């Protein structure tokens, strides 16, 4: 029983990481129908932002304040990844709307460029980011050892999801984004600038990818290909949950995370991944629009 509960916790931890990565895809893919293959490189940018801030603190800040680097890395990664995402949308993606194959190939190429840029700046080998002292150790709950780093990731994901939900459902600009997601032509007819909405949405989605990169530094070394490990799973989360549906994104991420961990526990890592893919294929045969399909009103 103890091993089973441990696997459930590990699955929830993996699901929370997938959720944080997929939050950005859920709104960008849902809004613009752009398959952004460079999303993984935005995760990598967030991770390297944490690494650079750590180096700055090591060099210029007293040791007693070292732990604050991680607190600053989270908003720093969000802003830098959001800026890169905004530039990417302005310079490339906005010219490729309605051309999914072209956008897929273009963002794939951009991802390769960003990977090579990271290799040129930081080197090809992986680098380590030191965990802050307040995230060392674990919490004992009913003979279960729950690492503080994993618990922090769960809390960070909950905070990011709540912030995004409040922004989308409680602010005027959030309502504009949802209006464009549901019916772009109708939203434009009432004066909403879809151009600004697209750029802001892409920047926000990219920013959450950057935060996900910071969270991944708690789990191990980082490198130029960090995002490739998670990008396919993130797209699966979005498709299973329902494109553009935040609740569906949560359900899809947690479901994939838990099932993946349980299958790996019962078989092995490779077979567990195969079983998850097979389960998703069977599910999409039953519900091709996902758990929570997006609905909209239109005039015939």
C-alpha positions, -999 to 999 in steps of 0.1 A, spaced: 0 0 0 28 23 9 45 18 -25 12 24 -43 6 57 -25 42 67 -33 35 60 -70 3 80 -69 23 110 -54 50 106 -80 23 105 -107 7 137 -93 41 153 -93 47 144 -129 12 155 -138 18 189 -122 49 194 -143 30 184 -175 2 208 -164 26 237 -160 41 230 -194 7 225 -211 -9 256 -196 7 277 -223 -1 253 -250 -37 251 -239 -43 288 -245 -21 294 -276 -31 262 -294 -67 269 -284 -66 305 -295 -45 304 -327 -45 267 -336 -7 270 -340 13 239 -334 43 255 -316 71 230 -318 95 256 -302 75 255 -269 101 230 -255 128 255 -262 109 282 -242 110 257 -213 148 255 -218 151 293 -218 133 294 -184 157 268 -170 188 286 -182 174 318 -168 175 302 -134 210 290 -141 222 325 -150 206 341 -120 222 315 -98 256 324 -113 250 361 -106 241 354 -70 272 332 -66 294 359 -79 279 391 -65 256 383 -36 266 371 -1 262 334 6 235 342 33 212 355 5 219 327 -20 185 311 -17 168 342 -29 181 334 -64 154 308 -69 126 332 -58 138 358 -84 143 331 -110 105 323 -113 93 358 -123 125 364 -143 120 332 -163 84 342 -170 93 376 -183 122 365 -205 103 335 -220 73 358 -225 95 383 -243 110 356 -266 75 343 -272 62 377 -281 90 383 -305 85 348 -320 48 356 -326 54 390 -340 83 380 -363 72 346 -375 39 330 -364 16 359 -372 25 355 -408 16 318 -408 -20 318 -393 -42 294 -412 -11 275 -424 -6 247 -398 20 228 -417 41 259 -424 38 270 -387 48 235 -375 79 235 -397 88 271 -389 86 266 -352 105 233 -354 133 252 -372 132 280 -346 135 254 -319 167 240 -335 181 275 -337 174 281 -300 190 248 -291 221 256 -310 222 291 -295 221 275 -260 249 252 -269 270 281 -282 264 301 -250 264 275 -223 280 245 -239 266 212 -249 270 193 -216 242 196 -190 246 220 -162 233 218 -127 212 243 -107 216 241 -70 184 236 -51 177 263 -24 182 251 11 145 255 20 137 228 -6 161 202 7 148 172 26 114 157 27 82 156 47 71 124 65 34 117 62 22 83 74 56 66 67 57 83 32 87 105 24 75 135 3 103 156 -11 100 193 -4 110 200 -40 81 180 -54 57 196 -29 69 230 -40 63 222 -76 27 211 -68 22 244 -50 37 264 -78 15 248 -103 -16 254 -82 -6 291 -79 0 295 -117 -32 278 -126 -52 299 -102 -35 331 -115 -43 321 -151 -79 312 -143 -85 345 -125 -69 364 -154 -90 347 -180 -123 347 -161 -121 378 -139 -104 405 -160 -116 425 -190 -86 414 -211 -92 377 -201 -127 380 -214 -114 393 -247 -91 363 -250 -119 339 -243 -141 358 -268 -115 354 -296 -110 317 -287 -147 311 -290 -155 331 -321 -127 353 -336 -149 370 -363 -176 379 -339 -151 393 -314 -135 414 -341 -169 427 -351 -174 442 -316 -140 460 -317 -117 435 -301 -82 437 -316 -74 401 -323 -38 411 -332 -31 423 -297 -49 394 -281 -29 369 -302 4 385 -292 -4 388 -255 -18 353 -253 13 338 -269 35 358 -245 16 345 -215 18 309 -227 55 313 -233 59 328 -199 44 297 -182 67 275 -203 96 295 -187 83 289 -152 80 252 -160 117 253 -169 126 267 -135 105 240 -119 124 213 -139 158 226 -124 146 211 -91 145 176 -106 180 174 -122 205 189 -146 194 210 -176 206 211 -211 198 225 -246 174 196 -253 156 198 -220 122 207 -236 122 178 -260 116 153 -231 82 169 -223 69 185 -254 51 155 -268 35 147 -235 24 183 -232 6 182 -265 -11 149 -254 -23 167 -223 -39 195 -244 -55 171 -269 -69 147 -242 -82 175 -220 -98 194 -248 -82 223 -268 -85 255 -249 -102 240 -218 -83 247 -185 -102 222 -165 -96 196 -192 -59 205 -191 -58 197 -154 -76 164 -159 -55 154 -188 -22 162 -171 -30 144 -139 -45 114 -157 -14 110 -179 10 116 -151 -6 90 -128 -12 64 -154 23 68 -168 38 63 -133 16 33 -124 24 16 -158 61 22 -153 58 7 -118 40 -24 -130 62 -28 -162 92 -6 -171 97 30 -183 95 21 -221 65 -2 -218 48 23 -195 51 50 -221 38 27 -248 7 17 -227 0 54 -220 1 61 -258 -22 32 -265 -47 43 -238 -48 78 -253 -54 65 -288 -83 44 -275 -97 73 -256 -95 96 -286 -114 70 -306 -142 74 -281 -140 112 -275 -120 128 -304 -127 163 -290 -112 155 -256 -127 154 -221 -140 190 -222 -145 200 -259 -147 237 -265 -181 251 -275 -190 283 -292 -219 301 -307 -220 309 -344 -245 323 -368 -256 302 -397 
